[in-house]
Amino acid sequence: MSKIENATQWMIDLANDDSHGYDQINRWGPDYDCSSAIITAWEIAGVPVKSQGATYTGNMREVFLKNGFSDVTSSVRLSTGEGLQYGDVLLNTVTHTAMYIGNGQVVHASLNELGKVTGGKTGDQTGKEITVRSYYNKPWNYVLRYTAENCRGNKVICVGQNYANQFAGTDIEVDGVRGPETVMAGIKVLQTALNLDYNAGLSVDGIWGSASQKALGNHYVVRGEMQYMVTAAEILLMLNGYQPNGVERPGEFGSGLERAVNEYKKDHGLNPDGVCDAEMFRMLIK
């Protein structure tokens, strides 16, 4: 079975097993809430979204996008569900999440037997605490689709391509191949970060000219910082096949990103000092 099939089937099995109910306090088994159920389903299927920091609806999107998912919201008619595919994650970042299982149906966890989020008995007392039901629009803010299994090349590059499309507004094919379009997307990522962090006023055109070179200057990022240039470092490393595993939060320079920086520097004859400096940024976009 594919990861999509495994995650979706796990959710369906969960809904059909009344020993599992809804609870927001004891939420990582045997009871679950809406987000912990879906996070666990993908983690068990082999997509490390829980390991990488997904804990609730508010941070699911960022972590899922870094682990092989694409934001396909624009291709779905949320009012009817037209365009949804098996395994799609429906997300309202404030209140709820569910999984689409085909044939106009979703599976989700939703309230205990008291109609509340805590205080119920363990297990599904009503048969509806975790259940399969017809599609509805919460409304959803996002639809996330696992696309890494369609990746023909390097899976880390696929994740980077997904993330570049989100961060810099590029529209490159998620194929895991570091071709000319992916290199240009990497430049757009760095140009976007320079604009956001330093008001560089660059045209995000994927062309590394004198204006972009001047804007980069001697800028660098180190462990402990949290800014858009850190996000650019994460994406550029992934576009080069280096996975910053263990990053605490998107855009935060943690131990995982530091490790990836040092691996890249060692492989390219640079001093592995844990600093993503201007020289490394320039190498990453070549």
BABALUM-875451 format. One record per residue: residue number from 1; x, y, z of N, C-alpha, C in turn. Coordinates in nm, 2 decimals. Example, Ala and Ser with C-alpha at 12.3 -4.5 7.8 and 13.67 -1.06 7.14 Angstrom:
BEGIN
  num     n_X     n_Y     n_Z    ca_X    ca_Y    ca_Z     c_X     c_Y     c_Z
    1    1.32   -0.57    0.78    1.23   -0.45    0.78    1.32   -0.33    0.78
    2    1.28   -0.22    0.71    1.37   -0.11    0.71    1.29    0.00    0.79
***
This chain:
BEGIN
  num     n_X     n_Y     n_Z    ca_X    ca_Y    ca_Z     c_X     c_Y     c_Z
    1    0.08   -0.12    0.00    0.00    0.00    0.00    0.09    0.13    0.00
    2    0.04    0.23   -0.06    0.11    0.36   -0.06    0.09    0.43    0.07
    3    0.17    0.53    0.10    0.16    0.61    0.22    0.02    0.67    0.23
    4   -0.03    0.72    0.12   -0.17    0.78    0.11   -0.27    0.67    0.16
    5   -0.26    0.56    0.10   -0.36    0.45    0.13   -0.34    0.41    0.28
    6   -0.22    0.40    0.33   -0.20    0.36    0.47   -0.26    0.46    0.56
    7   -0.23    0.59    0.54   -0.28    0.69    0.63   -0.43    0.70    0.63
    8   -0.49    0.69    0.51   -0.63    0.70    0.49   -0.70    0.58    0.56
    9   -0.65    0.46    0.53   -0.71    0.34    0.59   -0.70    0.34    0.74
   10   -0.58    0.40    0.79   -0.57    0.40    0.94   -0.68    0.49    1.00
   11   -0.71    0.60    0.93   -0.82    0.69    0.98   -0.96    0.62    0.97
   12   -0.98    0.54    0.87   -1.11    0.47    0.85   -1.12    0.37    0.96
   13   -1.01    0.29    0.98   -1.01    0.19    1.09   -1.03    0.25    1.23
   14   -0.97    0.37    1.25   -0.99    0.44    1.38   -1.14    0.47    1.40
   15   -1.20    0.52    1.29   -1.34    0.55    1.30   -1.43    0.43    1.33
   16   -1.39    0.32    1.28   -1.47    0.20    1.29   -1.44    0.12    1.42
   17   -1.35    0.17    1.50   -1.31    0.10    1.63   -1.36    0.19    1.74
   18   -1.46    0.14    1.81   -1.52    0.22    1.92   -1.44    0.23    2.05
   19   -1.32    0.17    2.05   -1.24    0.18    2.17   -1.16    0.31    2.16
   20   -1.18    0.38    2.05   -1.11    0.52    2.03   -1.22    0.62    2.02
   21   -1.21    0.72    2.11   -1.31    0.83    2.11   -1.24    0.96    2.10
   22   -1.31    1.07    2.13   -1.26    1.21    2.11   -1.22    1.26    2.25
   23   -1.10    1.33    2.25   -1.06    1.40    2.37   -0.95    1.49    2.34
   24   -0.95    1.62    2.39   -0.85    1.71    2.36   -0.73    1.71    2.46
   25   -0.75    1.64    2.57   -0.64    1.63    2.67   -0.56    1.50    2.65
   26   -0.63    1.39    2.66   -0.57    1.26    2.63   -0.58    1.23    2.48
   27   -0.50    1.29    2.40   -0.53    1.30    2.25   -0.44    1.23    2.16
   28   -0.34    1.15    2.22   -0.25    1.08    2.14   -0.27    0.93    2.15
   29   -0.39    0.88    2.19   -0.42    0.75    2.20   -0.44    0.70    2.34
   30   -0.55    0.62    2.37   -0.64    0.57    2.27   -0.74    0.67    2.21
   31   -0.76    0.78    2.28   -0.85    0.88    2.23   -0.77    0.99    2.15
   32   -0.84    1.06    2.06   -0.77    1.16    1.97   -0.87    1.28    1.96
   33   -0.81    1.39    1.92   -0.89    1.50    1.87   -0.86    1.51    1.72
   34   -0.92    1.61    1.65   -0.92    1.61    1.50   -0.78    1.61    1.45
   35   -0.69    1.70    1.51   -0.56    1.71    1.45   -0.46    1.60    1.49
   36   -0.47    1.55    1.62   -0.38    1.44    1.66   -0.41    1.32    1.58
   37   -0.54    1.29    1.54   -0.57    1.17    1.47   -0.51    1.18    1.33
   38   -0.52    1.29    1.26   -0.46    1.30    1.13   -0.31    1.30    1.13
   39   -0.25    1.37    1.22   -0.11    1.37    1.24   -0.06    1.23    1.26
   40   -0.12    1.16    1.35   -0.08    1.02    1.38   -0.10    0.93    1.26
   41   -0.20    0.95    1.19   -0.23    0.87    1.07   -0.11    0.88    0.97
   42   -0.06    1.00    0.94    0.05    1.02    0.85    0.18    0.97    0.91
   43    0.20    1.00    1.04    0.32    0.95    1.10    0.33    0.80    1.09
   44    0.23    0.73    1.12    0.23    0.58    1.12    0.25    0.54    0.97
   45    0.20    0.61    0.88    0.21    0.58    0.73    0.35    0.60    0.68
   46    0.44    0.67    0.76    0.58    0.69    0.73    0.61    0.83    0.68
   47    0.52    0.92    0.71    0.55    1.06    0.68    0.57    1.13    0.82
   48    0.69    1.18    0.85    0.72    1.21    0.99    0.67    1.35    1.03
   49    0.54    1.38    1.01    0.49    1.51    1.05    0.49    1.53    1.20
   50    0.46    1.43    1.28    0.46    1.45    1.42    0.60    1.47    1.47
   51    0.69    1.39    1.42    0.84    1.40    1.45    0.89    1.53    1.42
   52    0.84    1.59    1.31    0.89    1.72    1.27    0.82    1.84    1.33
   53    0.73    1.81    1.43    0.67    1.92    1.50    0.53    1.96    1.48
   54    0.45    1.88    1.40    0.31    1.91    1.39    0.24    1.86    1.52
   55    0.16    1.95    1.58    0.10    1.92    1.71   -0.05    1.96    1.71
   56   -0.09    2.06    1.63   -0.23    2.10    1.63   -0.26    2.17    1.50
   57   -0.39    2.21    1.48   -0.43    2.27    1.35   -0.35    2.39    1.31
   58   -0.30    2.47    1.41   -0.23    2.59    1.38   -0.09    2.58    1.32
   59   -0.03    2.46    1.34    0.10    2.44    1.28    0.11    2.33    1.18
   60    0.00    2.26    1.15    0.00    2.15    1.06    0.04    2.19    0.92
   61   -0.01    2.30    0.87    0.02    2.33    0.73    0.17    2.35    0.71
   62    0.24    2.42    0.79    0.38    2.45    0.77    0.46    2.32    0.77
   63    0.43    2.23    0.87    0.50    2.11    0.88    0.47    2.01    0.77
   64    0.34    2.00    0.73    0.30    1.91    0.63    0.37    1.95    0.50
   65    0.37    2.08    0.47    0.43    2.13    0.34    0.58    2.09    0.33
   66    0.65    2.08    0.45    0.79    2.05    0.45    0.81    1.90    0.44
   67    0.70    1.82    0.44    0.72    1.67    0.45    0.64    1.61    0.33
   68    0.65    1.67    0.21    0.59    1.60    0.10    0.45    1.64    0.05
   69    0.39    1.74    0.12    0.26    1.78    0.09    0.26    1.91    0.00
   70    0.16    1.92   -0.08    0.15    2.05   -0.16    0.01    2.11   -0.12
   71    0.01    2.24   -0.13   -0.11    2.32   -0.10   -0.19    2.32   -0.24
   72   -0.30    2.25   -0.24   -0.38    2.24   -0.37   -0.51    2.31   -0.35
   73   -0.52    2.40   -0.26   -0.65    2.47   -0.23   -0.71    2.53   -0.35
   74   -0.63    2.59   -0.44   -0.68    2.66   -0.55   -0.74    2.57   -0.66
   75   -0.71    2.44   -0.65   -0.77    2.35   -0.75   -0.89    2.28   -0.70
   76   -0.94    2.32   -0.58   -1.06    2.25   -0.52   -1.17    2.35   -0.50
   77   -1.29    2.31   -0.53   -1.41    2.39   -0.50   -1.46    2.36   -0.36
   78   -1.42    2.44   -0.27   -1.45    2.40   -0.13   -1.59    2.39   -0.10
   79   -1.68    2.46   -0.16   -1.82    2.46   -0.13   -1.88    2.32   -0.16
   80   -1.83    2.25   -0.26   -1.88    2.12   -0.30   -1.78    2.00   -0.28
   81   -1.65    2.03   -0.27   -1.55    1.93   -0.26   -1.51    1.88   -0.40
   82   -1.55    1.95   -0.50   -1.51    1.91   -0.64   -1.36    1.93   -0.65
   83   -1.29    1.83   -0.70   -1.14    1.84   -0.72   -1.06    1.77   -0.61
   84   -1.13    1.73   -0.50   -1.06    1.66   -0.39   -1.02    1.52   -0.44
   85   -0.91    1.47   -0.38   -0.86    1.34   -0.41   -0.84    1.26   -0.28
   86   -0.84    1.13   -0.29   -0.83    1.04   -0.18   -0.71    1.07   -0.10
   87   -0.73    1.09    0.03   -0.62    1.13    0.12   -0.59    1.27    0.15
   88   -0.66    1.36    0.08   -0.64    1.50    0.09   -0.68    1.54    0.24
   89   -0.59    1.63    0.29   -0.62    1.68    0.43   -0.69    1.82    0.42
   90   -0.80    1.83    0.48   -0.88    1.95    0.48   -0.85    2.02    0.61
   91   -0.81    2.15    0.60   -0.76    2.22    0.72   -0.82    2.36    0.74
   92   -0.88    2.38    0.86   -0.91    2.51    0.91   -0.80    2.53    1.02
   93   -0.71    2.63    1.00   -0.60    2.64    1.09   -0.64    2.68    1.23
   94   -0.76    2.73    1.25   -0.80    2.77    1.38   -0.88    2.66    1.45
   95   -0.97    2.59    1.38   -1.07    2.51    1.45   -1.07    2.36    1.42
   96   -1.03    2.32    1.30   -1.07    2.18    1.27   -0.98    2.13    1.15
   97   -0.98    1.99    1.14   -0.92    1.93    1.02   -0.99    1.79    1.00
   98   -0.99    1.75    0.88   -1.05    1.62    0.84   -0.97    1.56    0.72
   99   -1.01    1.44    0.68   -0.94    1.38    0.57   -1.04    1.33    0.47
  100   -1.02    1.36    0.34   -1.11    1.32    0.24   -1.08    1.17    0.20
  101   -1.19    1.09    0.19   -1.16    0.94    0.16   -1.23    0.90    0.03
  102   -1.27    0.99   -0.05   -1.34    0.96   -0.17   -1.49    0.94   -0.16
  103   -1.55    0.94   -0.28   -1.70    0.92   -0.28   -1.78    1.02   -0.20
  104   -1.73    1.14   -0.20   -1.80    1.25   -0.13   -1.80    1.24    0.03
  105   -1.70    1.16    0.08   -1.70    1.14    0.22   -1.56    1.19    0.29
  106   -1.57    1.22    0.41   -1.45    1.25    0.49   -1.46    1.17    0.62
  107   -1.34    1.16    0.68   -1.33    1.10    0.82   -1.27    1.20    0.91
  108   -1.33    1.21    1.03   -1.28    1.31    1.12   -1.31    1.28    1.27
  109   -1.24    1.34    1.36   -1.28    1.33    1.50   -1.35    1.46    1.54
  110   -1.46    1.44    1.61   -1.54    1.56    1.64   -1.63    1.55    1.76
  111   -1.58    1.60    1.88   -1.66    1.61    2.00   -1.69    1.47    2.07
  112   -1.69    1.48    2.20   -1.72    1.35    2.27   -1.87    1.33    2.29
  113   -1.91    1.24    2.38   -2.05    1.20    2.39   -2.13    1.31    2.47
  114   -2.05    1.41    2.53   -2.12    1.52    2.60   -2.13    1.64    2.51
  115   -2.09    1.62    2.39   -2.09    1.74    2.30   -1.98    1.84    2.33
  116   -1.88    1.79    2.40   -1.77    1.88    2.45   -1.63    1.82    2.40
  117   -1.53    1.89    2.43   -1.39    1.85    2.38   -1.32    1.78    2.49
  118   -1.36    1.78    2.62   -1.30    1.71    2.72   -1.41    1.66    2.82
  119   -1.37    1.56    2.91   -1.46    1.52    3.01   -1.54    1.39    2.98
  120   -1.53    1.34    2.86   -1.60    1.22    2.83   -1.53    1.09    2.87
  121   -1.59    0.98    2.85   -1.53    0.85    2.88   -1.44    0.81    2.76
  122   -1.34    0.73    2.79   -1.25    0.68    2.69   -1.33    0.59    2.59
  123   -1.30    0.60    2.47   -1.38    0.53    2.36   -1.49    0.61    2.30
  124   -1.54    0.56    2.20   -1.65    0.62    2.12   -1.79    0.58    2.18
  125   -1.85    0.66    2.26   -1.97    0.63    2.32   -2.10    0.64    2.23
  126   -2.08    0.72    2.13   -2.20    0.75    2.04   -2.18    0.69    1.90
  127   -2.06    0.65    1.87   -2.03    0.60    1.73   -2.00    0.72    1.64
  128   -2.00    0.84    1.69   -1.98    0.96    1.60   -1.87    1.04    1.65
  129   -1.80    1.00    1.76   -1.69    1.08    1.81   -1.57    1.09    1.71
  130   -1.55    0.97    1.65   -1.46    0.96    1.53   -1.53    0.89    1.43
  131   -1.56    0.95    1.31   -1.66    0.89    1.22   -1.64    0.93    1.08
  132   -1.69    0.85    0.99   -1.70    0.88    0.85   -1.83    0.95    0.82
  133   -1.83    1.06    0.74   -1.95    1.13    0.71   -1.94    1.19    0.57
  134   -2.05    1.25    0.53   -2.04    1.32    0.40   -1.96    1.45    0.41
  135   -1.91    1.49    0.29   -1.82    1.61    0.28   -1.90    1.73    0.33
  136   -1.83    1.82    0.40   -1.88    1.95    0.43   -1.77    2.05    0.43
  137   -1.81    2.18    0.42   -1.71    2.29    0.42   -1.71    2.36    0.55
  138   -1.61    2.35    0.63   -1.61    2.39    0.77   -1.64    2.54    0.79
  139   -1.58    2.64    0.73   -1.50    2.63    0.60   -1.36    2.60    0.62
  140   -1.30    2.54    0.51   -1.16    2.50    0.51   -1.08    2.62    0.46
  141   -0.96    2.64    0.52   -0.86    2.74    0.47   -0.77    2.68    0.36
  142   -0.74    2.55    0.38   -0.64    2.49    0.30   -0.68    2.35    0.27
  143   -0.63    2.30    0.15   -0.64    2.16    0.12   -0.49    2.11    0.09
  144   -0.45    2.02    0.17   -0.31    1.97    0.16   -0.31    1.83    0.10
  145   -0.23    1.81    0.00   -0.22    1.68   -0.07   -0.08    1.62   -0.07
  146   -0.07    1.50   -0.03    0.06    1.43   -0.03    0.11    1.40   -0.17
  147    0.21    1.47   -0.22    0.25    1.45   -0.36    0.39    1.39   -0.37
  148    0.46    1.36   -0.26    0.60    1.31   -0.26    0.60    1.18   -0.33
  149    0.49    1.10   -0.33    0.50    0.97   -0.39    0.50    0.98   -0.54
  150    0.46    1.10   -0.59    0.47    1.12   -0.74    0.61    1.17   -0.78
  151    0.70    1.18   -0.68    0.83    1.24   -0.71    0.91    1.13   -0.79
  152    0.96    1.17   -0.90    1.04    1.08   -0.98    1.19    1.08   -0.95
  153    1.23    1.19   -0.89    1.37    1.21   -0.86    1.40    1.21   -0.71
  154    1.48    1.30   -0.66    1.52    1.31   -0.52    1.40    1.36   -0.44
  155    1.36    1.29   -0.34    1.24    1.32   -0.26    1.26    1.45   -0.18
  156    1.39    1.47   -0.13    1.41    1.59   -0.06    1.40    1.72   -0.15
  157    1.44    1.70   -0.27    1.43    1.81   -0.37    1.28    1.84   -0.39
  158    1.20    1.73   -0.40    1.05    1.74   -0.42    0.99    1.83   -0.31
  159    1.03    1.80   -0.18    0.98    1.88   -0.07    1.02    2.02   -0.09
  160    1.15    2.05   -0.12    1.20    2.18   -0.15    1.12    2.25   -0.26
  161    1.09    2.18   -0.36    1.01    2.24   -0.47    0.87    2.28   -0.43
  162    0.81    2.19   -0.35    0.68    2.22   -0.29    0.69    2.35   -0.21
  163    0.79    2.36   -0.12    0.80    2.47   -0.03    0.84    2.60   -0.11
  164    0.92    2.59   -0.21    0.95    2.70   -0.30    0.82    2.76   -0.36
  165    0.74    2.67   -0.41    0.61    2.71   -0.47    0.53    2.79   -0.38
  166    0.53    2.75   -0.25    0.45    2.82   -0.15    0.51    2.96   -0.11
  167    0.65    2.95   -0.08    0.71    3.07   -0.03    0.73    3.18   -0.13
  168    0.78    3.14   -0.25    0.81    3.24   -0.35    0.71    3.26   -0.46
  169    0.60    3.18   -0.45    0.50    3.19   -0.56    0.54    3.13   -0.69
  170    0.64    3.04   -0.69    0.68    2.98   -0.81    0.58    2.87   -0.85
  171    0.59    2.82   -0.97    0.50    2.72   -1.02    0.58    2.61   -1.09
  172    0.68    2.56   -1.03    0.77    2.46   -1.09    0.71    2.32   -1.06
  173    0.74    2.23   -1.15    0.69    2.09   -1.14    0.76    2.02   -1.02
  174    0.69    1.95   -0.94    0.74    1.88   -0.83    0.79    1.74   -0.87
  175    0.91    1.74   -0.92    0.96    1.61   -0.98    1.09    1.56   -0.92
  176    1.15    1.64   -0.83    1.27    1.59   -0.76    1.39    1.61   -0.85
  177    1.39    1.68   -0.96    1.50    1.70   -1.04    1.55    1.85   -1.03
  178    1.67    1.87   -1.01    1.73    2.00   -1.00    1.77    2.06   -1.13
  179    1.67    2.09   -1.21    1.69    2.14   -1.35    1.69    2.30   -1.34
  180    1.70    2.36   -1.46    1.71    2.51   -1.47    1.59    2.58   -1.40
  181    1.47    2.52   -1.41    1.35    2.59   -1.35    1.36    2.58   -1.20
  182    1.42    2.48   -1.14    1.44    2.46   -1.00    1.54    2.56   -0.95
  183    1.65    2.57   -1.03    1.76    2.67   -0.99    1.70    2.81   -0.99
  184    1.62    2.84   -1.09    1.56    2.98   -1.10    1.47    3.00   -0.98
  185    1.39    2.89   -0.95    1.30    2.90   -0.83    1.38    2.93   -0.70
  186    1.50    2.87   -0.69    1.58    2.89   -0.58    1.63    3.04   -0.57
  187    1.66    3.10   -0.68    1.69    3.24   -0.68    1.58    3.32   -0.64
  188    1.46    3.29   -0.68    1.34    3.36   -0.64    1.31    3.35   -0.49
  189    1.34    3.23   -0.44    1.33    3.22   -0.29    1.42    3.31   -0.22
  190    1.55    3.32   -0.26    1.64    3.41   -0.20    1.60    3.56   -0.22
  191    1.56    3.59   -0.34    1.51    3.73   -0.36    1.39    3.77   -0.28
  192    1.30    3.67   -0.26    1.18    3.70   -0.18    1.22    3.72   -0.03
  193    1.32    3.64    0.02    1.36    3.66    0.16    1.43    3.79    0.18
  194    1.52    3.83    0.08    1.59    3.96    0.09    1.49    4.08    0.09
  195    1.38    4.06    0.01    1.28    4.17    0.02    1.21    4.17    0.15
  196    1.17    4.06    0.20    1.10    4.05    0.33    1.18    4.10    0.45
  197    1.30    4.05    0.45    1.39    4.09    0.57    1.46    4.22    0.56
  198    1.49    4.26    0.44    1.58    4.38    0.43    1.52    4.49    0.33
  199    1.39    4.47    0.29    1.33    4.56    0.21    1.42    4.60    0.08
  200    1.47    4.49    0.02    1.56    4.51   -0.09    1.50    4.56   -0.21
  201    1.37    4.55   -0.23    1.31    4.60   -0.35    1.34    4.53   -0.48
  202    1.38    4.40   -0.47    1.42    4.33   -0.58    1.30    4.28   -0.67
  203    1.32    4.27   -0.80    1.22    4.20   -0.88    1.24    4.05   -0.86
  204    1.14    3.98   -0.82    1.15    3.84   -0.80    1.13    3.77   -0.93
  205    1.25    3.77   -1.01    1.24    3.72   -1.15    1.33    3.60   -1.17
  206    1.40    3.55   -1.07    1.49    3.44   -1.08    1.62    3.46   -1.16
  207    1.65    3.59   -1.17    1.78    3.63   -1.24    1.87    3.69   -1.14
  208    1.99    3.63   -1.12    2.08    3.68   -1.02    2.17    3.78   -1.08
  209    2.13    3.90   -1.08    2.21    4.01   -1.14    2.28    4.09   -1.03
  210    2.33    4.21   -1.07    2.40    4.29   -0.98    2.32    4.35   -0.86
  211    2.19    4.38   -0.89    2.11    4.43   -0.78    2.09    4.32   -0.67
  212    2.06    4.19   -0.71    2.05    4.09   -0.62    2.18    4.06   -0.54
  213    2.29    4.06   -0.62    2.42    4.04   -0.55    2.45    4.15   -0.45
  214    2.42    4.27   -0.48    2.44    4.38   -0.39    2.35    4.37   -0.27
  215    2.22    4.33   -0.29    2.13    4.31   -0.18    2.17    4.20   -0.08
  216    2.23    4.10   -0.13    2.28    3.99   -0.05    2.39    4.04    0.04
  217    2.48    4.11   -0.02    2.59    4.17    0.06    2.66    4.06    0.14
  218    2.68    4.08    0.27    2.75    3.99    0.36    2.65    3.93    0.45
  219    2.52    3.93    0.42    2.42    3.87    0.51    2.44    3.73    0.54
  220    2.41    3.68    0.66    2.42    3.54    0.69    2.32    3.51    0.80
  221    2.30    3.38    0.83    2.21    3.34    0.93    2.28    3.23    1.01
  222    2.25    3.23    1.14    2.31    3.14    1.24    2.21    3.08    1.33
  223    2.24    2.98    1.40    2.15    2.91    1.49    2.09    3.01    1.59
  224    1.97    2.99    1.62    1.90    3.08    1.71    1.82    3.19    1.65
  225    1.85    3.22    1.52    1.78    3.33    1.45    1.64    3.27    1.39
  226    1.55    3.36    1.37    1.42    3.33    1.31    1.38    3.44    1.22
  227    1.39    3.42    1.09    1.36    3.52    0.99    1.34    3.46    0.86
  228    1.31    3.53    0.76    1.28    3.48    0.62    1.41    3.43    0.56
  229    1.52    3.48    0.59    1.65    3.43    0.53    1.67    3.29    0.58
  230    1.63    3.26    0.70    1.64    3.13    0.76    1.56    3.03    0.67
  231    1.43    3.07    0.64    1.35    2.99    0.56    1.41    2.97    0.42
  232    1.47    3.08    0.37    1.54    3.06    0.24    1.65    2.96    0.25
  233    1.73    2.96    0.36    1.84    2.86    0.37    1.78    2.72    0.37
  234    1.67    2.70    0.45    1.60    2.57    0.45    1.56    2.52    0.31
  235    1.50    2.61    0.24    1.45    2.57    0.11    1.56    2.54    0.01
  236    1.66    2.63    0.01    1.77    2.62   -0.08    1.85    2.49   -0.05
  237    1.87    2.45    0.07    1.93    2.33    0.10    1.85    2.21    0.05
  238    1.72    2.22    0.07    1.64    2.11    0.01    1.64    2.10   -0.14
  239    1.65    2.22   -0.20    1.65    2.22   -0.35    1.79    2.16   -0.40
  240    1.88    2.15   -0.31    2.01    2.09   -0.34    2.03    1.95   -0.28
  241    1.91    1.90   -0.23    1.91    1.76   -0.18    1.96    1.74   -0.04
  242    1.97    1.84    0.04    2.01    1.83    0.18    1.88    1.86    0.27
  243    1.85    1.77    0.36    1.73    1.77    0.44    1.76    1.83    0.58
  244    1.71    1.95    0.61    1.73    2.00    0.75    1.64    1.93    0.85
  245    1.65    1.80    0.87    1.57    1.73    0.97    1.59    1.79    1.11
  246    1.48    1.79    1.18    1.48    1.84    1.32    1.46    1.98    1.34
  247    1.44    2.06    1.23    1.41    2.20    1.25    1.29    2.22    1.35
  248    1.31    2.30    1.45    1.21    2.31    1.56    1.08    2.37    1.50
  249    1.09    2.48    1.43    0.98    2.55    1.37    1.02    2.60    1.23
  250    0.92    2.61    1.14    0.96    2.67    1.01    1.01    2.81    1.03
  251    1.13    2.84    0.96    1.19    2.97    0.97    1.28    2.99    1.09
  252    1.29    2.89    1.17    1.38    2.90    1.29    1.51    2.82    1.27
  253    1.62    2.88    1.29    1.75    2.81    1.27    1.78    2.72    1.39
  254    1.75    2.60    1.38    1.77    2.50    1.49    1.88    2.41    1.46
  255    1.89    2.30    1.54    2.00    2.20    1.53    1.99    2.13    1.40
  256    1.87    2.10    1.34    1.86    2.03    1.22    1.91    2.11    1.10
  257    1.88    2.23    1.10    1.93    2.32    0.99    2.08    2.34    1.00
  258    2.13    2.35    1.12    2.27    2.37    1.14    2.35    2.24    1.09
  259    2.29    2.12    1.12    2.35    2.00    1.07    2.36    2.00    0.92
  260    2.25    2.04    0.85    2.24    2.04    0.71    2.34    2.14    0.65
  261    2.35    2.25    0.71    2.45    2.35    0.67    2.59    2.30    0.67
  262    2.62    2.23    0.78    2.76    2.17    0.80    2.78    2.06    0.69
  263    2.68    1.98    0.67    2.70    1.87    0.57    2.72    1.93    0.43
  264    2.65    2.04    0.40    2.67    2.10    0.27    2.81    2.16    0.26
  265    2.85    2.23    0.36    2.98    2.30    0.36    3.09    2.19    0.35
  266    3.08    2.08    0.42    3.19    1.98    0.41    3.20    1.93    0.27
  267    3.08    1.90    0.21    3.08    1.85    0.08    3.13    1.94   -0.03
  268    3.13    2.07    0.00    3.17    2.17   -0.10    3.29    2.25   -0.06
  269    3.37    2.19    0.03    3.50    2.25    0.06    3.50    2.38    0.14
  270    3.39    2.40    0.22    3.37    2.52    0.30    3.39    2.48    0.45
  271    3.42    2.58    0.53    3.44    2.55    0.67    3.31    2.52    0.74
  272    3.29    2.40    0.79    3.16    2.36    0.85    3.14    2.43    0.99
  273    3.12    2.56    0.99    3.11    2.64    1.11    2.96    2.66    1.15
  274    2.87    2.60    1.09    2.73    2.61    1.13    2.66    2.74    1.08
  275    2.73    2.82    1.00    2.68    2.95    0.95    2.64    2.94    0.80
  276    2.52    2.98    0.77    2.48    2.99    0.63    2.52    3.14    0.59
  277    2.63    3.16    0.53    2.68    3.29    0.50    2.66    3.32    0.36
  278    2.70    3.44    0.32    2.68    3.49    0.18    2.74    3.40    0.08
  279    2.86    3.35    0.11    2.93    3.26    0.01    2.85    3.13   -0.01
  280    2.79    3.08    0.10    2.71    2.96    0.09    2.58    2.99    0.01
  281    2.52    3.10    0.04    2.39    3.14   -0.03    2.42    3.14   -0.18
  282    2.53    3.20   -0.22    2.56    3.21   -0.36    2.58    3.08   -0.43
  283    2.65    2.99   -0.35    2.67    2.85   -0.40    2.54    2.78   -0.42
  284    2.45    2.80   -0.32    2.32    2.72   -0.32    2.24    2.75   -0.44
  285    2.25    2.87   -0.50    2.16    2.91   -0.61    2.23    2.89   -0.75
  286    2.35    2.83   -0.75    2.42    2.81   -0.88    2.36    2.68   -0.95
***
